[in-house]
């Protein structure tokens, strides 16, 4: 697996306010592992468990993007327990505990297309 870089900038662009930058971060990551799992899935309003590829030894990061137009998607690590609300169009980079092998997702009121990419540590 090649190196990857993640950049994030948070700016207040509210009308009437000067553009204020709250933070900027660059993260470079060179995983020791060579495996990943990249998929685009349709997430419905019933919970579904997504199991990561068994080629991934120790989990490193999970990148998730809700490509739906307006609806949010809930993501969690145990059935029925959702720790993340994935709003449309916002990429989420989640560091994973090495033993994470699956996660659960459920759309709020209508199905959404979600892209996820899991990286080996």
C-alpha positions in Angstrom: 0.0 0.0 0.0 1.3 3.5 -0.8 1.4 6.4 1.6 -1.6 8.6 1.8 -2.2 12.2 3.0 -5.3 13.7 4.6 -5.8 17.5 4.8 -8.6 19.3 6.6 -9.4 23.0 6.9 -12.3 24.4 8.9 -13.4 28.0 8.0 -16.3 30.1 9.1 -17.8 31.5 5.9 -21.0 32.9 7.4 -22.3 35.9 5.5 -21.1 39.1 7.2 -18.2 37.5 9.0 -14.7 37.6 7.9 -13.4 34.3 6.8 -11.9 32.8 10.0 -9.8 29.7 9.8 -10.4 27.6 13.0 -7.8 24.9 12.2 -5.8 23.2 9.5 -4.3 19.8 9.7 -2.2 17.6 7.4 -1.8 14.0 8.3 0.6 11.7 6.4 0.3 8.0 7.1 2.5 5.1 5.9 0.7 1.9 6.9 2.9 -1.1 7.6 0.2 -3.4 6.2 -0.5 -3.7 2.5 -4.3 -4.6 2.5 -7.4 -2.4 2.3 -11.1 -2.8 1.8 -12.9 -0.2 -0.4 -16.6 -0.4 -1.2 -19.6 1.7 -2.1 -22.8 0.4 -0.5 -26.5 1.3 -0.4 -27.4 1.8 3.3 -31.1 1.4 4.1 -33.1 2.2 7.1 -32.5 -1.2 8.7 -29.2 -1.9 10.4 -26.6 -3.8 8.4 -23.3 -5.2 9.6 -20.3 -4.6 7.3 -17.4 -7.0 7.9 -14.0 -5.8 6.8 -11.9 -8.0 4.4 -10.2 -10.8 6.3 -7.0 -9.8 4.4 -6.8 -6.9 6.8 -4.8 -8.0 9.8 -4.8 -5.1 12.2 -7.2 -2.3 11.4 -5.8 1.2 11.0 -8.2 3.8 9.7 -11.7 3.9 8.3 -12.6 6.6 5.8 -16.4 7.0 5.3 -18.4 9.4 3.1 -22.1 9.6 3.0 -22.9 10.4 -0.7 -26.6 10.8 -0.1 -28.1 14.3 -0.9 -29.8 15.1 2.5 -30.2 12.2 4.8 -27.7 11.2 7.6 -26.4 7.7 8.3 -25.7 6.3 11.7 -22.5 4.3 12.3 -21.6 2.2 15.3 -19.4 -0.6 16.5 -22.1 -2.7 18.3 -25.5 -3.5 17.0 -28.0 -0.8 17.9 -25.3 1.5 19.4 -24.4 4.3 17.1 -21.5 6.6 18.0 -21.2 8.5 14.7 -23.7 10.5 12.6 -22.5 10.8 9.0 -23.9 13.9 7.4 -24.1 14.1 3.6 -20.9 14.9 1.7 -18.6 15.2 4.7 -15.6 12.8 4.8 -14.9 11.1 8.1 -11.5 9.6 8.9 -11.9 7.3 12.0 -8.8 5.7 13.6 -9.6 2.1 14.5 -8.6 -0.2 17.3 -6.5 -3.0 15.7 -9.1 -5.7 16.5 -12.1 -3.9 14.8 -13.4 -6.4 12.1 -16.8 -4.9 11.4 -19.2 -2.0 12.0 -22.9 -1.3 11.7 -24.7 1.4 9.6 -28.3 2.5 9.3 -29.8 5.4 7.3 -32.2 7.8 9.1 -35.3 8.1 6.9 -34.2 7.1 3.4 -31.5 5.0 1.8 -28.1 6.5 1.1 -25.1 5.6 -0.9 -22.0 5.4 1.3 -18.4 4.9 0.3 -16.0 3.4 2.9 -12.3 2.6 2.7 -10.6 0.6 5.5 -6.8 0.6 5.7 -4.6 -1.9 7.4 -2.4 -0.5 10.2 
